[in-house]
Amino acid sequence: MSSEFAPSKHRQPSQRRVISDGSSSRTFATAPQSILHQSACGAASDVTGVAFGGRAWETFAHGADVGVRGRGANIAEAFANAAVALTSAITDPAAVRQEREVSLACQAPDAELLLYDFLNAVVTAMAVEDLIFGRYDVRIEGDRLTAYAFGEPVDAPRHAPAVEVKGATLTELKVACEDGRWIAQCVVDV
Amino acid sequence: MDAGTLTKVGDWCWRIEPAGEMHVPAIIYADEALIWEMDDKVFEQITNVARLPGIVGAAYAMPDAHWGYGFPIGGVAAFDADREGVVSVGGVGFDISCGVRLLTTNLTRADIERRQRELADALFERIPAGLGSTGTVVLAGADMDAMLEGGAAWAVAQGWGEALDLERIEEGGRMAGARSDLVSEAAKRRQRKETGTLGSGNHYLEVQFVDRVFDEARAAAYGLERRQAVVSIHCGSRGLGHQIGTDFLRAMALEAPRTGFRPPDRELASTPLRSELGEAYLGAMKAGINCALANRQILTDLTRQVFAELFAGSELKVLFDVSHNTCKEERHRIDGTEHTVFVHRKGATRAFGPAHPELPPELRPHGQPVLVGGSMGVGSYVLAGMESSEAASLSSACHGAGRAMSRHAALQVYSGRQVQDDLAARGILVKSPSTRAIAEEAPGAYKDLHRIAEVSEHAGLAARVAHLAPLVCIKG
């Protein structure tokens, strides 16, 4: 397994540098060189991703499961928003309090597997820590990703979780530049 | 699916002849209506499966087939290790050994209805279900390894159930050859507090009653009679099974360029059965099977406790326990000769016909019980493996209704509260921590289970024995 996460700390997000809001995550990143060299999207790092009528993330239909999609001005922002979309399959991300943070790290030979690893690291962290996350900060350097996920313990009556996301898959897996913005997506198994 | 691209073979079977890189034909069991309902991905995916190295016989799609991960859900394929056959994570599925267990009771529908609300509340309180729910069983270290290598037999030895239960579980309740040492630490950490939990999605625990018997002799042999109350449990290997799938899918996808076989779909990544990675996956997958068997065994015990408190003298016996996400080494007659093959069943139930030596002696004359789950409005079916099952589909049958609409679409159409109220008006109590989950699992989001069961019988896969109608449904 190429991903890992560190147990959460009771640290307020405001105590560290966080550039994001509840509906879209700003990130600071450089994308894997193999992708950047082939793309016109570049690595813009100071743009807030806003798409889909004000949201930088969405879910899409897939048979028995759910597709998650994030967009961003850079690849890391798209990854962060894909993770918000993953949360949205479970509950409203905006209703998740950001009381705890968990650090995540993974490494993969290409951007798509990096997304697969990142979302699976999120799923594992949620399961092991009994947390749900509402926001993510992602940093990508070369083939390595580090991230912070912000959330709180699952409160079933308040979050009313619709499903448990059990893993990201390779289905509909795509990390690409479309119309000048990065898109990061895959189907998650629920 | 466009039926015009298929060759119709009788009223219940369609065939795609080998073309291009296909090694074998693809065979789809469905009537014309079901074929039209299937999305094109089923056609594409079952054709891709027919291209995998070492496949023998045919690639089969069951009547409930729909879009899956590499394999269609409802896909069956066998691979011969002597012909460089492969094992595929997508052919097993992420929820390793997801399956259905059916418990018979000595109670009637009327008994349940007298205390239906209390029973629903008690089960909802005692059966851990949904995201964030944890069981009373916390496992780590040697205890975790013992569970992964012992399955339901381990659970019974710990006091969850009776030795008699094991006789009615595939593999006698313990999958031999499990390798807990090949299961990642991440998988074990995910499972730490999840043993004995139901999960979410399409998993459920239902109290049902036998509302229709199709085959009196088989029903009697299975211990079923009209108006009898029964309990169906549908769940799998929880986070551990998914993590095994995630870990090995990644490893197989990375190894693919080195094997010389380029899978037509990345999700169809596979590796030779006779390879270090292939053998490691099989060992870890068998541990995942044991996890699911232990899970359903503990849920059985919890269910018995609830019934004992509400219904003095109640007896809940395991009728059978089937897994519908597996790869198992089996002997089959294929193209006229006996083969030892690794049969992948992704969303398909093993359906051994009468006289099969692996069946318990008392069930052997009647064929294996095939437990088919449906939606919370329709209930389930009990089918039986037929003599024709082996030749038709390597002794395999359907596993459920299959979705007619995505969760996304269901949310646009249904209100969870309304679905709950409508079902209550029909005498079905649904308990779930999430009304959105109820909307996503609305009965209308699923295909017609009755049709699928009927087609399974006509196609010679498994014969109808009884239909079970729901009274109480616990959803995650």
Boltz contact constraints between the chains, C-beta under 6 A:
constraints:
  - contact:
      token1: [A, 1]
      token2: [B, 184]
      max_distance: 6.0
  - contact:
      token1: [A, 1]
      token2: [B, 186]
      max_distance: 6.0
  - contact:
      token1: [A, 1]
      token2: [B, 247]
      max_distance: 6.0
  - contact:
      token1: [A, 61]
      token2: [B, 406]
      max_distance: 6.0
  - contact:
      token1: [A, 61]
      token2: [B, 408]
      max_distance: 6.0
  - contact:
      token1: [A, 63]
      token2: [B, 66]
      max_distance: 6.0
  - contact:
      token1: [A, 63]
      token2: [B, 67]
      max_distance: 6.0
  - contact:
      token1: [A, 63]
      token2: [B, 403]
      max_distance: 6.0
  - contact:
      token1: [A, 64]
      token2: [B, 403]
      max_distance: 6.0
  - contact:
      token1: [A, 66]
      token2: [B, 407]
      max_distance: 6.0
  - contact:
      token1: [A, 120]
      token2: [B, 246]
      max_distance: 6.0
  - contact:
      token1: [A, 124]
      token2: [B, 186]
      max_distance: 6.0
  - contact:
      token1: [A, 127]
      token2: [B, 190]
      max_distance: 6.0
  - contact:
      token1: [A, 127]
      token2: [B, 239]
      max_distance: 6.0
  - contact:
      token1: [A, 128]
      token2: [B, 189]
      max_distance: 6.0
  - contact:
      token1: [A, 128]
      token2: [B, 190]
      max_distance: 6.0
  - contact:
      token1: [A, 130]
      token2: [B, 132]
      max_distance: 6.0
  - contact:
      token1: [A, 154]
      token2: [B, 131]
      max_distance: 6.0
  - contact:
      token1: [A, 154]
      token2: [B, 132]
      max_distance: 6.0
  - contact:
      token1: [A, 156]
      token2: [B, 132]
      max_distance: 6.0
  - contact:
      token1: [A, 156]
      token2: [B, 433]
      max_distance: 6.0
  - contact:
      token1: [A, 160]
      token2: [B, 434]
      max_distance: 6.0
  - contact:
      token1: [A, 161]
      token2: [B, 130]
      max_distance: 6.0
  - contact:
      token1: [A, 161]
      token2: [B, 131]
      max_distance: 6.0
  - contact:
      token1: [A, 161]
      token2: [B, 434]
      max_distance: 6.0
  - contact:
      token1: [A, 162]
      token2: [B, 434]
      max_distance: 6.0
  - contact:
      token1: [A, 162]
      token2: [B, 436]
      max_distance: 6.0
  - contact:
      token1: [A, 162]
      token2: [B, 437]
      max_distance: 6.0
  - contact:
      token1: [A, 163]
      token2: [B, 200]
      max_distance: 6.0
  - contact:
      token1: [A, 163]
      token2: [B, 201]
      max_distance: 6.0
  - contact:
      token1: [A, 164]
      token2: [B, 131]
      max_distance: 6.0
  - contact:
      token1: [A, 164]
      token2: [B, 200]
      max_distance: 6.0
  - contact:
      token1: [A, 166]
      token2: [B, 242]
      max_distance: 6.0
  - contact:
      token1: [A, 167]
      token2: [B, 94]
      max_distance: 6.0
  - contact:
      token1: [A, 167]
      token2: [B, 242]
      max_distance: 6.0
  - contact:
      token1: [A, 167]
      token2: [B, 246]
      max_distance: 6.0
  - contact:
      token1: [A, 169]
      token2: [B, 69]
      max_distance: 6.0
  - contact:
      token1: [A, 170]
      token2: [B, 266]
      max_distance: 6.0
  - contact:
      token1: [A, 170]
      token2: [B, 267]
      max_distance: 6.0
  - contact:
      token1: [A, 171]
      token2: [B, 69]
      max_distance: 6.0
  - contact:
      token1: [A, 171]
      token2: [B, 267]
      max_distance: 6.0
  - contact:
      token1: [A, 189]
      token2: [B, 94]
      max_distance: 6.0
  - contact:
      token1: [A, 190]
      token2: [B, 201]
      max_distance: 6.0
